[in-house]
Amino acid sequence: RQRAYYAHPGNRFWRTLHETGLTPRLLAPSEFRLLPQWGIGLTDVNKRESGRDAALSKAALDPDAVRHKIAKHAPRFLATTSKTAGALVLGRPCDYGPQAETIGPTRIFVLPSTSGAAIRYWDIRPWRALAEAARR
């Protein structure tokens, strides 16, 4: 509804980016277009729907498009913000943290969701590991 990523007030995404040092200040969701200046880009496995993973239709999922974008642009890292998205992109079940696979030179991290609905899975440590790898 707000036409911005991670805009729900209970979502920890923007606070986590700042707390881990991935951004130098706390951004509002409406400022998502500023992320490239800190080397961060956003994309989706599902470009047509938003919401909880379980509520999204399988027909709208397009992990191949994500893999294609990553192969084309070759960022240093791809980070998914859920195990579901990580498994879709990797083509297999996965745990949180850095993955053994890469897409070309791009290292892959699977991170816990920052959604308030996923609080029982929340752990900032994989996010901190990503931030540390990005600083190196």
C-alpha positions, 0 to 999 in steps of 0.5 A: 500500500505504501509502495515501499519495501518493508514498510510495515511498522513492525518490520525490522529491515530498515533498523537492521540495515542501520544496526549492522552498519550496512547503512550509515543512518536509519532510513525510512521505507520511502527512502529505498531509492537511496540504497544504491549509494551504499551498494545495496539494491533490492529485487523480488522473487515475486514482482506481482504480489507482496505479503507473507511467503505462505500467502503468495501464489506459486505461479507468480514466483520467478527465481530464474529472473533473480538468478539472471539479474545476479548473473548479469550484474554480478554484485558481490553478494545476494542476500535473501530475506527468508529461507523460502526465497533462499530455497527458491533461488538456490533450488534446494532447502537451506539454512541461514547464513552464507551458502556454499554456492555462488552465482558467478562471483556473487556470494549468497547469504540467506537471512532471517526475515525481518517481518514481525510475523516471523519473530520466532525465527529472528536472529541478527547474527546472519545479518551481521555476518553479511555486513562483516563480509561486505566491509571486507 
